[in-house]
Amino acid sequence: MGPWGVLFISAMDAAAVGLPMDLVIAGYVYKKPSAFLLYTIMGAVGSALGSCILYWIGYEGGEKLLRKKMSPERFDRIHASFERHEFWALMFPSMLPPPTPFKLFVLAAAAFEMNFWHFLLAIFSGRFVRFLILSLLTIKFGPAIAGYSGKFLGEHIFWVLGVTFEIVAIWWLVRRVKSKRKNSSPSQENQS
């Protein structure tokens, strides 16, 4: 089915049915390496489109569903994360392979009323980065890289998530310090 197959399978995966997207992308890229960018884009677009169904479900009653599925502390942490940085709170999980509970983050984004266009862009961006890295690794090492990387991340998911969150925290702190410096500079000039 070519690129349209990648789009369809990716949309089905994101909508509800858990499919091995990494293996699908790796297989297509291995067979036709020159089209890796097309497969990457189609996989990312399919994920964004398929996630629209979960967005609708989450928007209609996601908060109740989330409260049933997680502890109040975890719910509050995720809600606070979306309040501060909704785009990054969805983009980073969309970059990570299973067993990351991606659909939970999609439902949370809808339940917390994330802007729909930001929602689509965050999913597309995260999946694009994920599938691009996978495609480049497949071209270099062959399709077995999908299985190895999935196994590695499955065994070390907490380390991967920890490093990812540390990078985000450092980025946020640097941005905040720069913002404070920028805001304090005009007030110092006004005093002199």
ABEGO torsion letter per residue (X at the ends): XEAAAAAAAAAAAAAABBBBAAAAAAAAAAABAAAAAAAAAAAAAAAAAAAAAAAAAAAAAAAAAAAAABBAAAAAAAAAAAAABAAAAAAAAAABBOABBAAAAAAAAAAAGBBAAAAAAAAAAAAAAAAAAAAAAAAAAEAAAAAAAAAAAAAAAAAAAAAAAAAAAAAAAAAAAAAAAAAAAAAAAAAX
